[in-house]
Amino acid sequence: MNQNKIENQSFTYPYLFRLIFRYGNILITPIIIIYSVPLIYHFDQKPILAFPIIVNLLIVYFLNRHYFNLYKILPYMIEADDEKLVCSNFFLSNKTKTIYYEDISSLAGGIFDNKISGVMKVIDERNNFCIGFYHKLRNSQKLATLILSKVRRPIYDEVLEKIKSRKKEKIK
């Protein structure tokens, strides 16, 4: 859409959020497991403890499933230029993903769905991959605006329609 020439720009997370997004589950999972040990130890005396044990196991399961999904799609460095996004520094991986704006098939989550927060996904079905980024990324609004200005018109219109429909719902 916008044909203005832009120079290469880099987007990264602040140090604290990089730690949280990379190692948050590694810190929280052992704490929950340590908390569960006394519950398991006293389970034979008080069967009612099955409920908090199950809740703790579900928390560990869903937390780690969420993090493993993030590890696949969340780059910690995104470089943007006129024609593509180059995503690198994935967790425990040296891979680099390049997404050309013309290959983007959809945008979802976060401000692309008119939400205040959440992971924003850039989906490239042609090359069968997806990247995501949170609003905690430095200048994430600038990146989202850049992506919206470079995608094909139908995708831009789809995101704009989501935003308009949400505003109409709030007015009612």
C-alpha positions in Angstrom: 0.0 0.0 0.0 2.4 2.7 1.2 5.3 2.9 -1.3 7.6 5.1 0.7 11.1 3.8 1.0 12.0 2.8 4.6 15.4 2.0 5.9 16.1 -1.3 7.8 14.7 -1.1 11.3 15.3 -3.5 14.2 12.9 -4.4 16.9 13.8 -6.3 20.1 12.5 -6.9 23.6 13.7 -5.2 26.7 16.0 -7.5 28.8 13.4 -8.2 31.5 10.8 -9.4 29.0 13.3 -11.4 27.1 14.0 -13.3 30.3 10.3 -13.7 31.1 9.4 -14.9 27.6 12.4 -17.3 27.5 12.7 -18.7 31.0 9.4 -17.9 32.8 8.2 -21.4 32.7 11.6 -22.8 33.9 11.2 -20.7 37.0 7.5 -21.2 37.7 7.2 -25.0 37.0 9.6 -26.1 39.8 7.9 -23.8 42.2 4.5 -25.4 41.5 6.1 -28.8 41.7 7.7 -28.1 45.0 4.4 -26.7 46.3 2.7 -30.0 45.1 5.1 -32.3 47.0 3.4 -31.9 50.4 0.0 -32.3 48.8 1.1 -35.6 47.2 2.7 -36.7 50.5 -0.5 -36.2 52.5 -2.9 -37.4 49.7 -3.3 -40.8 51.3 -4.6 -39.2 54.5 -6.8 -36.6 52.9 -8.2 -37.6 49.4 -9.6 -34.1 49.0 -6.1 -33.0 48.2 -6.6 -34.6 44.8 -8.3 -31.4 43.6 -5.3 -29.0 44.2 -2.9 -31.7 42.9 -4.9 -31.9 39.6 -5.1 -28.1 39.4 -1.3 -27.8 39.9 -0.7 -30.4 37.2 -3.0 -28.6 34.8 -1.3 -25.3 35.4 2.1 -26.9 34.7 0.8 -28.6 31.6 -0.9 -25.5 30.1 1.9 -23.2 31.1 4.6 -25.3 29.4 2.4 -26.0 26.4 2.0 -22.2 26.0 5.7 -21.7 26.3 6.6 -24.4 23.8 4.2 -22.8 21.3 5.9 -19.5 21.9 9.3 -20.9 21.4 8.3 -21.9 17.9 6.9 -18.6 16.8 8.5 -15.8 18.9 11.6 -14.3 17.6 13.6 -11.9 19.9 14.9 -9.9 17.0 12.8 -8.6 14.0 14.4 -6.6 11.2 12.0 -4.9 8.8 12.7 -3.2 5.5 10.7 -2.3 2.4 10.0 -5.9 1.3 10.4 -8.3 4.2 10.6 -9.1 7.8 13.7 -11.0 8.9 13.1 -12.8 12.2 15.9 -14.3 14.2 17.1 -15.2 17.7 14.5 -17.8 18.4 14.8 -19.7 21.7 17.4 -22.5 21.5 17.7 -22.1 17.7 19.9 -20.3 15.2 17.2 -20.4 12.6 16.2 -17.2 10.7 12.7 -16.8 9.1 12.1 -14.3 6.3 8.6 -13.3 5.6 7.9 -11.2 2.5 5.0 -8.8 2.9 3.4 -10.1 -0.3 3.4 -13.6 1.2 1.5 -12.6 4.4 -1.8 -14.4 4.2 -3.3 -13.1 7.5 -2.7 -11.1 10.6 -4.2 -12.2 13.9 -4.2 -11.4 17.6 -3.3 -8.3 19.6 -4.0 -5.1 17.9 -4.7 -6.9 14.6 -7.9 -8.2 16.4 -8.4 -4.9 18.2 -7.2 -6.2 21.5 -5.2 -4.3 24.1 -2.6 -7.1 24.5 -1.8 -10.6 23.3 0.5 -12.1 20.8 0.2 -10.6 17.4 0.7 -13.2 14.7 1.9 -12.7 11.1 1.0 -15.8 9.1 2.6 -16.9 5.9 0.7 -19.9 4.6 2.6 -20.0 1.4 5.8 -20.9 3.2 3.9 -22.6 6.0 5.1 -20.6 9.0 4.0 -18.0 11.4 5.8 -15.5 13.7 4.5 -13.7 16.7 5.4 -10.7 18.8 4.0 -9.1 21.9 3.2 -5.4 22.5 6.2 -5.4 24.9 8.5 -5.5 21.9 10.2 -2.1 21.6 8.2 0.0 19.1 5.7 -2.8 18.5 3.1 -0.3 17.4 5.5 1.0 14.8 6.2 -2.6 13.6 2.4 -3.3 13.5 1.8 -0.1 11.5 4.6 -1.0 9.1 3.3 -4.4 8.5 -0.2 -3.1 7.9 1.1 -0.5 5.5 2.9 -3.2 3.5 0.5 -6.1 3.3 -1.9 -6.7 0.4 -5.1 -4.6 0.4 -7.5 -7.4 1.3 -5.6 -8.3 4.5 -5.4 -4.6 5.4 -9.2 -4.3 4.9 -9.8 -7.4 6.9 -7.9 -6.0 9.9 -9.6 -2.6 9.5 -13.0 -4.3 9.5 -12.2 -6.2 12.7 -11.2 -2.9 14.4 -14.4 -1.2 13.1 -16.7 -4.0 14.2 -15.2 -4.0 17.7 -15.8 -0.3 18.0 -19.4 -0.7 17.0 -19.8 -3.4 19.7 -18.4 -1.1 22.3 -20.8 1.7 21.3 -23.9 -0.6 21.7 
